[in-house]
Amino acid sequence: MPKPEQKQSVKVSIMQREFTVACGHEETAGLIEAAAYFDKQMRAITKGSQILTVDRCAIMAGLNIAHSLLQIQKAVGAQENMDSRLQSLHDQIDQAVINIQQVVS
């Protein structure tokens, strides 16, 4: 049976507060990048408004990030739908060419 990956403690800083998070070695870089992104989003919110509490700022940043994620997922879904439709049209054209070749022969 494979041994589960060992977790390690990683310290990240968000809004000048340090947090320790357990994650796998392969996830460390992603965690640090995500924390930096979240910190940047929170700083942008506090800079542009009168939000006083860190909790409210975190909720607003989380909502903004979730909204962006959903927009990206919708765009990817639309692209996948377009790719599927294009493949279907391509298949129909191929079949039409085969049918024409059979009639001409």
C-alpha positions in Angstrom: 0.0 0.0 0.0 1.5 3.4 -1.0 2.4 5.7 1.9 0.4 8.9 2.0 2.4 12.0 1.3 3.9 13.7 4.3 2.5 17.1 5.1 4.7 20.0 6.0 4.0 23.3 7.7 4.2 26.3 5.4 4.0 29.9 6.8 2.3 32.5 4.7 1.6 36.1 5.3 -1.7 37.8 4.6 -2.4 41.4 5.6 0.7 41.3 7.8 -0.6 38.3 9.7 1.2 35.0 9.6 -0.6 31.8 9.1 0.8 28.2 9.2 -0.8 25.8 6.8 -0.1 22.1 6.4 0.3 20.9 2.8 2.1 18.4 0.7 5.6 19.2 -0.6 4.3 19.4 -4.2 1.6 21.8 -3.2 3.9 24.3 -1.4 4.6 26.6 -4.4 0.9 26.7 -5.2 -0.1 27.5 -1.7 2.5 30.4 -1.5 1.3 31.7 -4.8 -2.4 31.5 -3.7 -1.6 33.3 -0.4 0.2 36.1 -2.2 -2.7 36.5 -4.7 -5.2 36.6 -1.8 -3.1 39.1 0.1 -2.9 41.3 -3.1 -6.6 41.1 -3.5 -7.3 42.1 0.2 -4.8 45.0 0.0 -6.5 46.3 -3.2 -9.9 46.2 -1.4 -8.7 48.0 1.7 -6.9 50.6 -0.4 -10.0 51.4 -2.5 -12.7 51.5 0.2 -13.5 52.1 3.8 -13.8 48.5 4.9 -12.7 48.5 8.5 -12.5 44.8 9.5 -10.2 42.1 8.2 -13.1 39.7 8.2 -15.2 41.8 5.9 -12.2 42.4 3.6 -11.5 38.6 3.5 -15.1 38.0 2.5 -15.1 40.6 -0.2 -11.8 39.2 -1.6 -13.1 35.7 -1.5 -16.3 36.8 -3.3 -14.2 38.6 -6.0 -12.0 35.5 -6.5 -15.0 33.2 -6.6 -16.7 35.4 -9.2 -13.5 35.4 -11.3 -13.2 31.6 -11.1 -16.9 31.1 -12.1 -16.4 33.5 -15.1 -13.3 31.5 -16.2 -15.2 28.2 -15.8 -18.1 29.5 -17.9 -15.6 30.6 -20.6 -13.9 27.3 -20.6 -17.2 25.5 -20.8 -18.2 27.6 -23.7 -14.9 26.9 -25.5 -15.3 23.2 -24.9 -18.9 23.4 -26.3 -17.5 25.3 -29.4 -14.7 22.7 -29.9 -17.3 19.9 -29.8 -19.5 21.7 -32.3 -16.6 22.3 -34.6 -15.6 18.7 -34.4 -19.2 17.7 -35.3 -19.2 20.0 -38.3 -15.8 18.6 -39.4 -17.2 15.1 -39.2 -20.2 16.1 -41.2 -18.0 17.7 -43.9 -15.8 14.6 -44.0 -18.9 12.4 -44.5 -20.3 14.7 -47.2 -17.0 14.5 -49.1 -17.1 10.7 -48.9 -20.7 10.6 -50.1 -19.8 12.9 -53.1 -16.8 10.7 -54.0 -19.0 7.6 -54.0 -21.6 9.3 -56.3 -18.9 10.5 -58.7 -17.1 7.2 -58.8 
